[in-house]
Amino acid sequence: MTDNTSHGHHTFDYIELKALDMAAAKAFYAQAFGFQFTEYAPGYCGIQGEGREQGGITLADEVQRGGPLVVLYSNELDSTYEAVKSAGGTISTEIFTFPGGRRFHFLDPSGNELAVWSER
């Protein structure tokens, strides 16, 4: 069987975040990470990645922390840390080192917890 897609077999393909306020979520991710969006409906937008859509934001009545942790990569962790704070994110775990790099955790305006890492 030939696979003509750019998706890897059994790889993570798409992440969907819940938001209490769509405008606030889009403003935060655009300012902090430069994300761009495709509007599909008042309660849903796609997150554009390199060459394809890589995620989405959906309106929700509530957001619960816990479960799988989404970890983003940054070439400049300190700059990304400042961008997250400037965009209105709340740092939940300050920058720390681990074997192979550094990372921090943050809460977005809806309370989703994500992390950002960088190589040393």
Order of alpha helices (4+ residues) and beta strands (2+ residues): beta-alpha-beta-beta-beta-beta-alpha-beta-beta-beta
